[in-house]
Amino acid sequence: MMSDNELLLAYRDHITETTVQQLLSLTEMKLLQSGEEKKLRKRVFNILVECLQNIVNHGEVNSNGEKEVASLLLLGRTASDIFIITGNRILNSKISSLEAKIKEINAWEHEDMRDIYSDRLGKSTYSEKGGAGLGLLDIYKRSGNKLAYSLAKIDEDVSFLSLHVTVKSETD
């Protein structure tokens, strides 16, 4: 993957609220340096905010409250698109609901996303972790592409989730 694409940013360590701010600043600088158009930079930045918030809010920690496996962020560019890959631990018990949510989102037509998002936003309630459950929906809406992911089992309780987002350089 790295030989066929330009990697703009790679980070593998614990991702916290503090590192989110640092990663967003670095991303903004890298996107400016790469010469991307302002509209694309804004979309990538907003998608990255959602991806990183997902890690901070939903990444699994060990019994000491520490992340045993470092989280991952890769940001890069292909010949025509920008890609974001994030990775974090997830409880195996949460996998089926996550997969169902991604499958549901990917089944929708992108043209209908504005109406679906507005409808869901009006019906949303905030979870105990502070979100309204719209993060993946927002990522799909802004990216213009289906959500892709992979899972690697760590043990009986936890797996490593990688979310792969491709951001179209041009909107339809």
Residue pairs with C-beta under 8 A, 6 or more apart in sequence:
2 76
4 78
5 76
5 77
5 78
5 83
6 34
6 76
6 77
6 78
7 74
7 75
7 76
8 27
8 30
8 31
8 34
8 75
8 76
8 77
9 23
9 26
9 27
9 30
9 73
9 74
9 75
9 76
10 73
10 74
10 75
11 19
11 23
11 72
11 73
11 74
12 70
12 71
12 72
12 73
13 19
13 70
13 71
14 66
14 67
14 70
14 71
15 23
15 52
15 55
15 56
15 59
15 71
15 73
15 88
16 56
17 56
20 49
20 52
20 53
20 56
23 48
23 52
23 73
24 45
24 48
24 49
24 52
27 44
27 45
27 48
27 75
28 41
28 45
30 75
31 40
31 41
31 44
31 45
32 41
34 77
36 44
36 77
36 82
39 171
40 82
40 167
40 169
43 142
43 143
43 167
44 75
44 82
44 84
44 167
46 138
46 142
47 84
47 138
47 139
47 142
47 143
47 165
47 167
48 75
48 84
50 135
50 136
50 138
50 139
51 73
51 84
51 86
51 139
51 163
51 165
52 73
52 86
53 131
53 135
54 86
54 88
54 135
54 136
54 163
55 71
55 86
55 88
57 129
57 130
57 131
58 88
58 90
58 94
58 129
59 67
59 71
59 88
59 89
59 90
60 67
60 88
60 89
60 90
60 91
60 158
61 67
61 68
61 89
62 68
67 88
67 89
68 89
69 88
69 89
69 154
69 160
71 86
71 87
71 88
71 89
72 85
72 86
72 87
72 88
72 162
73 84
73 85
73 86
73 87
74 83
74 84
74 85
74 86
75 82
75 83
75 84
75 85
76 82
76 83
77 83
78 166
80 169
81 166
81 167
81 168
81 169
82 166
82 167
82 169
83 164
83 165
83 166
83 167
84 163
84 164
84 165
84 167
85 162
85 163
85 164
85 165
86 162
86 163
87 160
87 161
87 162
87 163
88 160
88 161
89 154
89 158
89 159
89 160
89 161
90 98
90 151
90 158
90 159
90 160
90 161
91 157
91 158
92 153
92 156
92 157
92 158
92 159
93 157
95 151
95 159
95 161
98 161
101 136
102 136
102 147
102 149
105 136
105 137
105 140
105 147
106 140
106 146
106 147
108 116
108 140
110 140
110 141
110 144
110 172
113 137
113 140
113 141
114 141
116 137
117 134
117 137
117 138
117 141
120 133
120 134
120 137
121 132
121 134
124 132
124 133
124 134
125 132
126 132
127 133
136 147
139 147
139 163
139 165
140 146
140 147
142 167
143 165
143 166
143 167
143 168
144 167
144 168
144 171
144 172
145 165
145 166
145 167
145 168
147 163
147 164
147 165
148 163
148 164
148 165
148 166
149 161
149 162
149 163
149 164
150 161
150 162
150 164
151 159
151 160
151 161
151 162
152 159
152 160
152 162
153 159
154 160
